[in-house]
């Protein structure tokens, strides 16, 4: 069972059973301290293990991270100047170039990806 906040990566990986949540990366099981949401996500994942109809199926859960989609601007797009505290993004520092686990991954990456967002060396957002 895969819990994912990256639809395109999950689809490309063809996970046997996957749950998608439109949440910030690194927060896939729910909001910190929101035990009810976390429990609901885990229960839904366990139910998918039992009820999945076929490999590659991705089920989107109905949970929302916030009332509006504004959190995406803070979590997915770096602020100019690199001050992550200005936009409540507590993830690791961003690098000016995409990072890959292996050279093979780098060779397979699609630089024309229509949904990818990368920061340039100055921290400005560059849509691929």
N, C-alpha and C positions, 0 to 999 in steps of 0.2 A: 504494500500500500504506500502510495506516495502522496504526501500533502504538499501542495505547490502554490506559490504565488506568482509563478511565471508560466502562463498558458503556453506560449510558443515553445518553450524548452520542454515542457511536459509532453506536448504533442509530438515533438521531434524525437524524444527519448522513447516514445511508445511504451510507457509504463503499463504493466499488466492491469493495474487498478490504480486510479488516481482521483484525488479530490483537489479541486481548485478553489482557492479563496482569494478574492481581490483585496489582499492585505499587503502591507509593506513587506519587503523581503526580510527574512529573519524573524517574522512575527506570524508565521503560518498557523500556529495552533491557537491564536487569539491574542487579545490585548493582555499585557502584563497585569496581573491581579484580578482579571475578570474570570474567576473560576467557573462561573456558569457557562460562559461562551467557550472556554477551553474544554470543559466537559462535553458540551454539545458537539464540538468539532471531533473530539476523540470518539464519541459514540457514533457519529455519522461515519467516520472512517472504519470503525469496526463493523458497522452494518454493511458497508460497501464490500468488505472482505467476504461477507456471507452472501450478498445479493448481486454482486457484479455479473453482468450478462455476457461480457466478452472482453478480450484483451484490447487495450488501447482506449477503452471508454474513460472519459474524463467527466466527472460530475461536479458541477459548480454548486457550492453550498450558498444558501440565501443570506448568510451573515454579512453585515456591513461594518466596515472599520469606523466610519463616522457618518453623521447625518448628511454631509456634503462630500464632494470629491476633492476638496481643497487640499487634503492631506497628500495627494499625489504630487502636487507641485513642490511640497517640502521634502518628501521622501525620495522622489525620483529625479529631481533636477537640482544640481548643486548651485549654491549661491555664488555669485561672482566674488572673488576674494578668498574663497575657501573657508569662511568662518561658519562651520556647521552649526554652531550654537544659535545662529541667527534664524535658522529655519527648523529647529528641533529634530534634526537628522542625527541620531546618535550612533549610526553605523561607522565602520572603519573609514579612514580617510580615502578619498577617491584619487585615482591615478589618471594621468592624462592620456593613457593608452589602454585599450582593452587588455585584460589579463586572461591567460589560458593555462590550463593544467598541463598540456603537452604541446609540442610542436605540431603534432597531427591536428589537434583541436584548432590551432591558429590557422593552419592551412585550409581547414574545412569551413572556417567562419565566413559568413556572407557579408562583405562590406556594403552591399546594397540593401540590407535588411530594412524594410519600410517601417518597422515598429521599434527599431533600436535607437537608443539615445546614448551618446557618449560625450563626456566633457573633453574639451580640447585642453592643451597645455596651460592655457590661461584660466581655465575653469568655466569657460563659456560652453553652453550646450550646443552640440552639433547633432542634428538629426541625420542619420545615415541615409 
